[in-house]
Amino acid sequence: MSIRDNAWQMAAALSKNEISAVELANQHYEQIAAVDKDVHAFLYLDKEGALSQAKEVDIKRAAGEKLSPLAGVPLALKDVMTQKDVPTTCGSKILENWRPPYDSTVVTKLKDAGVIILGKTNMDEFAMGSSTENSAYGPTHNPWDLTRIPGGSGGGSSASLAAFEAPLAIGTDTGGSIRQPAAVTGTVGVKPTYGGVSRYGLVAFSSSLDQAGPCARTVLDAALLHQVIAGFDPKDSTSINQAVPDVVAAAKKLDIKGMKIGVVKQLSGDGYQKGVENKFNEAIAELVKLGAEIIEVSCPNFEYALAAYYLIAPSECSSNLARFDSIRFGLRVGDDGVKSAEEVMNLTRQAGFGREVKRRIILGTYALSSGYYDAYYGSAQKVRTLIKQDFDNAFTKCDVLVSPTAPTTAFKIGEKSNDPLAMYLNDIATIPVNMAGIGGMSLPCGLADEDNLPVGFQIMSPAMKDDRMYLVGGALEAALLSKWGKPILDFAPKLAGSK
Amino acid sequence: MTLNYDSALAIYEPTLGLEVHVELNTKSKMFCGCATEFGAQPNTQTCPVCLGLPGSLPVVNKRAIESSILIGLALNCSIAPFSRFARKNYFYPDMPKNFQTSQYDEPICVNGFLDVDVETDEGNKTFRVEIERVHMEEDTGKSLHVGGATGRIHGADHSLLDYNRAGIPLVEIVTKIVPNTGKYAPLVARAYVATLRDILRSLKVSDVKMEQGSLRCDVNLSLSKIGSGKLGTRSETKNVNSLRSVERAVAGEIIRHANRLESGEKIVQETRHFLEESGETRPGRSKEQAEDYRYFPEPDLVPVVPDAKWIEELRTLLPEKPADRRKRLQTAWAVPDKEMNAMVNAELLDTVEQTVLLGADPTKARSWWLGEISRIANDKAVSPTDLMSVNDVAQIIELISKGELTDKLARQVVEGVIAKEGSPSEVIAKRGLKVVSDDSQLMKAIEEAIAAAPETAEKVRGGNIPAAGALIGAVMKLTGGQADAAKVRELLLKHLGQ
């Protein structure tokens, strides 16, 4: 048993009593203590809570109680999900020290399944960003190269996996915040179908786009976690009241003979790094070897996805973030008994929000203003419909669609922080999936020749057909593993102090 | 020159518009499971959802949708097959999310009407008030501004916030403009709110207590010069909290507008507050720098798509319309308009009907409730139904009709019941109020009366029947008022050979 094992291997060791949940959690805390000063994946460690949770699992196991498959396996939780009495900051100063009085549905499900929540991971403030540089608590570093970004907004979650600080993590994905970090850290990340996982307790950035999902080092691990957190929740009106597809069986199947896989023409070419395209094409060749049929498809409206996204997401965020007003929770600035409530609200929001958050609030407030609504928000919604139609058309011809996850490998910290547009382009290939509410997965498909950094391969499946991406992902992963001879993370340089 | 109400209306035609907010009486809030009980300890009926805590999400209360559809159906509206909630964005400390979840351009009910009866110089006249929309929204919390002179946020020392009310379901009922009401505008406005309140009460969807704020009315009013055909600028008077205030606010605004217009001033489009004491309004915030609420569809909720079958089921649940019921009762009881209006205005129609259903004569039931009992209730500043039950009143009326009580005795029984001496029969027993119906006992009293006034008796014997009145009076006195006067008269005349 090693912390480099996969979650399913840890689960097996636990069930055979080769290791206790407490021991396993402690091993991970040791690794965190050794490497997180360099990686900075975590914002908060709930060691006490996690160990008592682990102890409970061990007691139940000793008593012969039937446990869920992942019982006792540790997990890192993105700091955007509420966990009762545990600080939830969303990477923002405005929520510093806020301890929610309730568990998000995802956390309830994790606790019920006996999954051990080690702590909360770093993220771009309110999930706005693609590098985790927008965290008010400092950036997270990519374990492949500490001078580089781990992706964003869920850079803390993906880095914790790549640094072997946790075998599983929860991310949230509004425009690529699970998939792009997975791509640049050589890990697996899945954005389920919108409505597949409850958003109750996910602090909203953009309600119609946000979706929580599993992050792991293998497709099967992601599937096991997916199975735990997915399903209808009456507390979330947008949650889908349908059976969760059997993603675990799909991840194990490894047979994609005769499947039709569409390569989206618009998600390649200009702006895509040469090494990224090469690795993507090599993966396509593997799929052909596995017996899949490759079809080129055109999604002409994807061209407008990024522009429309940057109207819809800021519009919703401008309204969602209005509640951070110092009145009922969180930061309060300037309350000297003289200033008015309005002045205190202003000072608090001025001090509590970072630049990118303010930029998007201003953008969204403007886009929703009377006289501009139709031209901006209204048009963006129309584009959204067109993107859905593009997907619908494509899915009449193929079972899944594929593309590179991100146009480039991990860039240097600070390289794009003063150029928001360059930063936004990172999500060009992931955003269409959110706009259409369908499922998307990123898994590693190799290291780019130019920089030896991981490249992500994106698989997109129709709504509530999430099993399809696990099927294709599982088969591709197995083929690549046998080609490489070892897991991709074994190619990464060893972190100082790491086990 | 100052215009009074009549001179203002000689020059100007008023146009009304009414917005009524109704708190639904659902057990739980609009978007969460919290209780809605009125008057609970502050901030005890709250949860992450109605406090707008980060991560919380709304779920629509199905009962609130049902109530809204019932209201729409009762107001002759079309029920939208697809409607949505939107977010109305503005900052205010008592609004947890800093946006109000409210229906906006896609309301649940549209295009209805309500006919209201108003007493005019030519008798009762029906005015049709057209309904533009009925939509659902959530209430805000309550702010209490402490210190400062005005009770408003400006100048207050500090403010207390109670979020118990935050998220209580509200239905807003908006009329189209109501033209051509002339001098009856205040009465039409009042009758509209009163009729609406009756309908909502009959639907059992709200407590409709104006004094508790479960029914609140905003009055929009504008004037146009008679014959100009051009609508004037309107003012919106907020939170007019009684029927009488609705009437006064309309009349007051007509006079204020007319005088401003006559002196060449413009009407400012603004929100005004009604002042209960003076019947005047004072300006609130001006709408010239209209707030931009940045409405957009609420992404956390799915559209409301009521099943057509469900709507038809709800239609069958609609109770008889209060106006129809009134007409039916008026015909059945053969009551003139004036007395019917009196019963309705006194809010005793239900009570009288229940009394009649227990077998009482309608005229008697009405006269007891609106007469003696109302008089006493007035003196005590309580409601008549707080004093007597319909059972008690029906029983008393029955005893009168059987001849066991006279009206005079019955008044003593009422007095006894109100004094909590017991049920009518207990009061009768305790006070010994039974009518003397024993003929021999009456005859004894008659003979005594004749003996005391033989000359009067002679006159009666001689055919002067009206002279018998004095003798009957004497008999009543002798029996302590417990005799039935008609019976006494019959026996007396017979005894004197008439």
Interface residues (C-beta under 8 A of the other chain):
Chain A: M81 T82 T88 C90 L95 W98 P100 P101 Y102 S104 R199 Y200 G201 L202 V203 A204 S206 S207 S208 P234 K235 D236 S237 T238 S315 E316 S318 S319 A322 R323 F324 D325 I327 R328 F329 G337 S340 A341 E342 M345 T365 L368 S369 S370 Y373 Y377
Chain B: P48 L51 G52 L53 P54 G55 S56 L57 P58 V59 V60 R87 N89 F91 P93 P96 K97 N98 F99 I153 H158 S159 L161 D292 R294 Y295 F296 P299 D300 L301 V302
